[in-house]
C-alpha cells in the first residue's frame, strides 16, 4: 500500500464534493481504488507556470490539465484583468492547437471569460500560436490565451497567457496572476457563459497575418529566384498547415512540396515518435521527399507552429538538420546585412537572444554595430526587451530551441515568418551559386566556428523532480574547477543573481530576473549551462565551444575537433 501524505488526501477529498461534476468524482474514486500511485502523482502539487506557460498531462487532479485547473486559472486571470483595467471592456483572444481536447478546453476558457463579462475573440478552428500573438495586438485585446503543449507527447496539453503587448506573461503580472489564482477556491469558477460576448474569428485575421509576415520578411532577390527554389514542408500533424503553404505561395514560392502523410492535424502524431522538429527522426519523411524532389530545403514545424526545424544540403549534397543556434545566426546575419545595405542601422537597433544560446549572436551584433540584449530562456524575455526599450528598433531574435522572431509585429517565436525567412535566405544563396549551408560556413570563417550541443536528461515524477533538484544543488556546492583541462574562470548563478570571477574573486550582480540556471565559463572560451526545464521533467545541459576557422575547406576537420572537445567536457561532467 502506497503512503499518501495528509495534505494530498485533503486535496483528493475536496474533489469528491459537489463542486466537481459526477464524472470527475467517479474518476477520482477509481484512482483511489485501483491506482493510488497515479492518484498521488495527480494531486501532489498544483500545476505551475513555467518558461512556456502551464503544461501538464491531461486528466483529473490539481497536477493535471482539465476543465477545473483551466477554469481556476481563467477565473483568476479574469479577476486580475478587471483589477488591471478598471472601467474598460476587457477583451481577450483565444487560439488552440491540434491536441486532444484543445478545442473543448478553449471553449471552457472562453465560457469562463465571458461569464466574467469579458469580450472573447475565439478562433473558429486550430491556428498557429504566433497568430494568437498577432491577433491580440491586431484586435487591441488586453490579453491572449493559447491552448497548446508545443511538442510534448500526446497525453499533454497546456495553457499560455499573453499580455497587452503580445508577449507572454512576465513580471510583475505573472506572479500577481498566480497569487490571484492560488487565492481562489474551485467553487468560485464561473462556468456559465454569456454567449453574446463570444465572437468567432478566422479568415480575416489569417489574411492580415500573412500580409504582415510577408511585409516583414520579403527581401530584394533576383527575379525568378523564388520560383527556382524547391521547398519541402511538413506540419508534423500540427497547425502550421493552415498558414505556411499559403504564406509561401503568396510570397512567390511555387515549388513547395507538402508531406501529405503529415498534413492532417492529429493529436496522436501518428507518423512520428515525437512531433519535435529538433529531432532528425521527426523530419525523415520530409527529407525522404526532398531526395525524391531534389529539393533545396526542408522546413518542419512543431504542433503549435512556433518552433521550426530546417534541413539543407551539406557540402556533399546530403540533407542535414541544422540546430537552432545555426539557423539563428544565419537568420540574424541575413537581417543585419539587409538593414546595413539599406542604411537602416543608425545606432538605435538591437537583436536579442537567451543566456543558453550560442555566444556567436553577440559577435554578430558587435560586427554590425548594433546592441545585443540577452535574457532568460523563453521568448517572453525577448518580447519584454522590445517593451522595455521602445526607443530602440528590434531587428530580430532567437534562441537555441529552434525559435526565431522577425521584427515586432509578433511577440513570440514564429515559425510562419521564420519559414519565409529561411526560404528567402536559401533563394538568395542559390541565386549566387551558393547555398544555405555554405553561407553558414562563411559566417564561421568570418566570426569563428561555434559549435553547441544540448544534453537533456528526463527525470519523471516526484522522484525525478528531487533528482533534478539535487543535481543543481551539487553543481552549486561542488562546482567544477576544470573542464577539458581548462580552468573554470567564471560562474554565473542566476538563482542568486551573482557572477563570480574565480580568478580574481570579484563578484558582480546579474541584472536579469532570478532563475534556476548555472553557467560555467572556462579560460579557453567554452560555456556550459545547467538548467531544469520549466515545462518538462528534464534537466538540460548546454555546451558551447569555439575555434577559429581559417578557410571553408577546414570546416569538417575543425568541426570534428570541436565535437571531440564537447565529448571530453561531458565526460568530465559524468554525462557520457
N, C-alpha and C positions, 0 to 999 in steps of 0.2 A: 504493500500500500504506500503510495507516494504521499509525503508530508506536504500540506498546503498551509502557508502562513495565514494567521487570522485576518490580516489586513486584505489578503487576496480573497478569502472566503466572504468577507464583508462586501466586497465588490460583486462577487458572484451572486450573493443573496439579493442584492439590490436589483439585479437583472431578472429576478424571479417575481418582481412586483408588477402590478397592473400598468405601471408607466411604460412597460415594454409589451409589444404585441404577443399573442399566444404562440406564434411560430418561433419567435426568438426565445421565449421561455422554454419551449419544448427542446430546442437545440441545446440550451444550457443544461437542462436536465439530462439529456442524452450524454453530454460530455461528463457530467458528474458520475453517471452510471458506468460508462464504457471507456472513457478516455481522460482520466484525471490529469495525465501529463499535458495533454492538449489544453485542458481547462486552465492549468497553471500558466502555460505559455500565452493563453488568450487574455488573461486578466492580470498578469503580474505587474504590468505597468500601463501607462497611458501612451498612446502614440504621440510622438512629438514632432515638431517642425525641425527638419534638418537643413542642409545646404540647398536642397531642391524641394522643400516643402515637406508634406507629410506623406509617407508611403508605407504600405504595410500589406500583409496577407489579408485577403477578404474572408470574412467570417464573423462569428459572434464574439463580442468581448471588447474590453477597453483597449486592448492591444491589437485590434483588428479594424479593417475598413468595413464599415456597414452604415446603414441609414442613420443610426444613432450617433456614432462617432462623427460622421459627416454633419449630421444635423446639429450636434452640440457645437462643433466648430463654426458652423454657419450662423447659429444663433448668437454666439459670442461676437463673431465678426459684425453681424448686423447691429448689435448694441454699440460696438465700438465705432462703426461708421456714423451712426446717429449722433454720438457724442462728438465726433471729429468734424462733422459738417452740419451743425445745428441750423435749422430753418431752411435747409436745402432739400430738394427732391434728390435723394441719393440714387445713383444709377450704377449697376453692376453688369458686366458682360461675362458670359459663361461659355466655355468650349469643353469638348471632351474628345477622347481618342477612341481607338478600336477595341479596347479591352472589354472583357466580360463585365457587364453591369455599368459600364461608363455612362451609357445613355440614361438608364433609370436613376443612377446616382446623380447625374447632372440635373435631372428633373426634381429630385428630392431637394437639392441645393437651391434650385430656382423657387421651389414652393416655399421653403423656409424664408428666403429673402423677401419674396412677395408678401408673405404673411406678416412681415415686419415693415410693410409699406415702402419697400424698395423697388424701384423700376428695374426690371431684369431684361437684358438682351441675350437670348439663348440661341446659340447656333442650331439650325434645324437638323443638322447631322454632323458627323465627326469632321474635325478640322485640325490642321497643324497648330501646335502650341504657339509658334511665333505670330500666327494670325490673331490669336487672342490678345497678345500684347499690342498689336497694331489696332485692332478693333476697339480696345479700351480707350486709346488716345483719340482715334477717329470719331468715336461716338461721345467723346467728352465724359467718360464714366469716371466715377470715383475709385473704382476697384474692379478687379477681374479675377476669375477663378477658372482653372482648367483641371478637369478630372483625367489624370494620367499617372502611370508609374514608369514612364520613359521606357527603358529597355529591360526592366526587371522581368522575371519569369511570369508565366501566365496567371499564376494564383495571386499576383499583386495588383493593387490599384492605388491611387493616390490623389492628392488634393494640393494644388499650388495656388497661392494667392499673390496677386499683383496689385500695386498701389497706383495712384493717380498718374504718375509719370510713365507708366507702362512697364516698370521693373518689378521684380519680385520683392516681397517684404524684406526690409532691412531695419535696423534700429532707428528710432525707438519703437516703431509700430509693431514689429514682430513680437517683442516681449510683452508689450502692453496688450496686444490681442490675445496672446497665450494666457496672460493673467486674467483677462476678462472671461475667456473660455473656462479656465480652471475654477472660477468662482461660481460657475453655473451648475445646476442640477439637471439631469436629463429630463425631468418633468417640466422644465421651463422652455423646452424647444417648441416652437410654433410650427407645426407641420401643415396646417390647413392653408392652402394657397389662396391668393387673390388673383384669379386668372387674368383679370383685366390689366394687371401690372407686368405680365409676361409677354414679351414680344419676340417673335422668332426672326432670326437674321440669317443671311446666306449669300446669295449670288452678288448682291451689290457690294458687300464687304470684300468678297473674293476679287472682284474686278479692281477695286481700289487698291487692294494689297498687291496684286500683280503689277499694276501700273507703278506703284511706289517702289517695288523691288527692281523693276527694270530701270526706273529713273535713277536709282542709286547704284546700279551695277551694270551699266551699258557703256562701253568704252569705245574709243576710236580704233577700230580694227580695219584692216584692209578689206576691200569689197570682196564678197564671196567667201571669206574665211569661216564664217559661222556655218554656212551650208556645207563646207568640206569636212567639218569635224564630225566624227562618228562617236555617239554617246550611248552607252548602255545604262539604263536606270532601273533600280529596284526600290520599291517602297517597303519591302520586308513585311508585307501584310498590314502596313500602317496607314497613317493619314496623309502622307505626302502625295499619294496618288491623286488626291483632289486638287493639287495646285502645281506641282513641279513640272509635269509634262506640258501643261498649258502655258506656264511661265516661259519655259524654254522655247516653245513653239512661237509665242508672240515676240520673243527676243530675236528670232531668226534662225533657230537651230532646227533644221528639217530632218536630220538623220538621228533621231532619238529612238532607240530600241528598248522597249519595256520588257522586263522579265514577267511574262504573263502569269506564270505559276505563283508568283508572289504579289500580284497586283490587287487581289481581292482582300479587303480588310478582314482580318480574322484574329481574334484574341487568343487563339490557340497557337498561332505562329507555326503552322504545321510543317513547313519545309525547312525549318531551322531549329537547332538546339537552343539558340539564344538570338533574339532579334536585335543584336547589337552590332552596328557597322564597324566597331572597333576590332571585330574578330574576323579573320580571313574566311573561316568556315561559313559565316553568315552571308558572305558575298560570292560563294563559289558558283552558284547558278548564274550570277551576273558575269563573273569572269569567264565562265564557260561560254556564255553567249557572246562575250566580247571577242573571244577567239574565233567563233563562227562568223561574226560580222566584221572581223578585222577592225574593231573599234579602237579609238584612241584613249578613251577614258571611261571608267565605271564609276557611277555615283549611287550610293545606297544611304538610306536614312533609317533612323530608329522609329518606333511606332508613333511617337508624337511629333516627329519631324523637327526636332531641334538639333540633334546630332547628325553629322554627315561623315560617311566613310568614302574615301576616294582611292581608287586603284588606277594606276597608269603603267605604261610600258617602261621598263628599265632599259639600261644600255644594251642589253641583249635582246630586247623586244618582248620580254616576259611581263605579264601583268603582275604587279606587286601592290599590296595595300600600303599606303603611306600612313604614318601615325599622325595624331592630332597636332603635335608640335611641327612636323614637317609641312603639313598643309597650312598651318597658321603662319609660319614665317614666309612662305611663298605668297600667300594671300596678302599679308601685311606689306611685303615689299612691293607687290604689284600696285596696291593702292597708293603707297607712298610715292612710287615712281610717277604714277598718273598725276597726283597732286603737284609734285615738283615740276613736271613737264608743263603743266598748265598754270604755273605761277601761283598756286594756291597755298603754298607754305610760307607763312608770313610771321612765324614765331608765336602763333596763338593756337597751335594744334597739338593733339595728343593721341597716342594709342594706348590701349590697356591690355593687361593680361593678369595672371594669377601667380601666387608665390610658388606653386608646384610646377609651373610650366617652364619651358626652355628659357634660359638666360639670353638666348640669341635674339629674342624680340627686343630686349633693351639695347642690344648692339645696333639693331636696325634703326631704332629711334635716334640714337646718337649720330649715326651716319647721315641721316636726313635732316637733323636739326629740329626734331620735334620732341615734345615731352613724352616721357614714359611713366605710366602710373600702374601700380601693382596692388592687387587686392587679394583677399582670401579666395579659396576655391568657390566657384559658383558664379554664374553670370549676373546675379543680382548685385554683386560688388562692382562689376564693370558698369552696369546701369547706374549705380549710385555715383560713380565717378562723373558721369555726364551731368547728373543733377547737382553734384557738389561744385562743379567748375563750369557754370553757364557761360563764363567769359571765354572759354576755350572751345575750339571746334574738334569734335570727335571724328577721327578718320575711320577707325576700325579696331576690333579687338577680338581676342580668342583665348582659349585655354586648351591644355593638353588633351582633355577628354572629348576631342572631336567636335568642338563647337566654335562657331565664328559668327560675328555680327558686323555688318557693314553700315556705317552711319548710325543715326539715332532715331530713324523712323520706327524701328522696332527696338525694344529694350530687353531683349533676351537672345540667346543663341538661336540662329535662324538658318535651318538647313535649306529653306527655299531660296533665299537670296544667295547663300553660300554656294549652292549648286550652280546658280547662274554665274557667279564669280569664278568658280572652278572652270567652267566652260569657256569663259572669256580668256582666262589665262592660257588654257590649252589651245584655243583657236589662235590666239596671238602668237604663241610659241611656234605652232605648226606653220603659220604663215611666214615665219622667219627661219624655216628649216631647222627648228629646234624642237623641244618637247617639254612637257610639264616637268619631267624628271631631270632633264639636262639643265633647265633653269634653276632647279633646286641645287644641283651640284655647283653651278656657277656662284650661287649665293654662299655656299660653303667655302669656295676658294676666296671670295671677297671678304667674308666676315668671320671665318673659322668654322670648322666642322664640329657641330654639336650633335651628340648622339644621346638619346634618352631611352630608358626602359622602365616600365611600370611592373612591379610585382605586387599582386593582390592576394591576400590570404583570407579565405572565408571562414568565419567562426560563428556558427549559428546558435541561437537560443540564449538562455540565461548563462550557461557555462561559457559560451563563446564570447559574450559581452564582457565577462570577467577576465577571460584570457587576453582580450584586446586591451582592456584597462591595465592589466599587469605589464603587458609589453611596453606600453607608453611610460609607465612608472619606472621600469627598468632602464629604458633609454634615457630618462632624465637623471635617475640616481646614479647610474653607472655608464656614463657616456663613453663612446669610443674615443680613443686617443689618436689612433692612426687608422686609415683605411687605404688599402693597397700601398702601404708603405709611406703614404703622405700624411703629415701631421694635420689633425683637425685644428683649423685656425680660428674658427668662429662657430658658435651655436646660437641659433635664434629659437627662442621658446615663445611661441605665440600665446600660450596659456598664461604665462607670467608677464608677457609683453617686454621681455628682456633679451637684448642681443649682447652676447659676451664675446669679446676678443680673447681667445685663450692664450695668445702670445704675449699680450700686454696686460691682461686682466681688466681692461677697460670695459665698462658696461654702458649701454645706451638703451633708450626706450623705443620700442616698436610702436609707431603711431598707426596701427591697424587694429580693428576690434579683436578682442581676445578669441582664441580658438585653440582647440587641442591639436596643435601642429608643432613639430620639432624639425628643424633643418640644420644639418651639418654642412659646413664648408671646409674643404681641405686646401692646403697650400698650393697644390697643383691645379686648382680650378674646378675640382669636382664638387657636386652639390647633391646631397641625399636628404630627401624629405620623408618624414613619417607622419601619417595622418589616418585616423579612423574615419571611415565613411560616415556621412551624416544621414544616409538614406538606405544603406545596405549593411548586412552583418559582416563587414570586411574591415581589414586594416591594410592600408596601401603604402608602398614604399616607392618613391620616385627617385630614380638615379639619373644624373646628368653628368656627362664627361665631355671634354672637347680637346681639339688639337688643330694645329694649322693644317690646311690642305693646299699644297703648293700648286697642284695642277689637277684638272679633271681626271686625268689618267691614273692618278693616285687614289681615286675615290674608294675603290674596292679594298685595297690593302690597308689604307688608313682606317676604313670602317671596321675591318676585322680586328685591327689593333684596339680600337675603342670598345668593341664588343667584348674582347678578352679582358680588357680593363674592368668593365662592368661586372663580368663574371667573378673577377678577383675581389671586387668590393662586396658583392653579395656573399661570397664565401666568407669573408671576414665578418660579415654580419649574421652568419649562420642561416642564410636564406637560400642556399642552393647546395 
